[in-house]
Amino acid sequence: MSSTTKTLELLAHFSTSRPEIGLSQLCRLAKRDKATTYRHLQALEETGFLERNPVSKKYRLGPIVLQLARTREATVPRKAGVEAPLVALAGATGETSHVTVLSGKTVYALASCESPRHGTRAIIDIETFPLHATASGLCALAFGPTDLMAFAQKNLCGFTAMTPTTAQELENIVGTIRATGFGCANRSYEDEVLGLSAPVFDQTGHYAGAVSVASVAARFTPDLKRIIQEHLVIAARDITRNWGGTLPPQIEEAWAKTLSHSNTLDTAS
């Protein structure tokens, strides 16, 4: 791993829940010695990626990050295309909705809209999503680049008793997702949360991310599942169109089959 890569990797430790980090804490997080970490921090500070809070003396993201974020959104618009679909999805399902994007082998949080209906609701407070344990990550494994599976299988850490921790378990789950068109994480990242997701594509024609609904597991029912799936389809179509993409026919076919089967079961019952 190059020195440049090690330096830039330090930026990944900053988040909304951890906006400022001191040198000693960053050494622990990055598992590096103080001299090396300090040298990398100096480089990031000199180039504007980090700055030091004059009061706390801790490091925080610098102004160049804002410039890069504005440039990114202006040239590869993402957030603007998800805002209205997310509000509609949260309103229709009564649950928290959110969108993630895939970059390389990492699934990043893009935007979220909390449930407008329930006081007890899922809160999206992570910046990156484990591939094997979240609906967004599983969606990426099912519909994203083929090399993601081998990468995910190297780090099957358990978050709950429901987390898949063997290669075969993960392959079985991903196979079901490909067949149904919907990612599903049943309490595999958090004990009280069940997530459903649908893939989103951009102007390149490739998988770009996922739109998801995170529901409190205790109130999840077959009726709610059907409602969420139906509105995930609407949101995925809207976001894909807003991102200049087109949904692959096999995805539409999987959705149609899944929703038709769900309606058949409801009629039979």
Buried (B, 14 or more C-beta within 10 A) or exposed (E): EEEEEBBBEBEEBBBEEEEBBBBEBBBEBBEBEEEBBBEBBEBBBEEBBBBBEEEEEBBBBBEBBEEEEEEEEEEEBBBEBBBEBBEBBBBBBBBBBBBBBBEEEBBBBBBBBBBEEBEEBBEBEBBBBBBBBBBBBBBBBBBBBEEBBEBBBEEBEEBBEBBBBEBEEBBEBBEBBBEBBBBBBBBBBBEEBBBBBBBBBBEEEEBBBBBBBBBBBEEBEEEBBBBBBBBBBBBBBBBBBBBBBEBBEEBBEBBEEBBEEBEEEEEEE
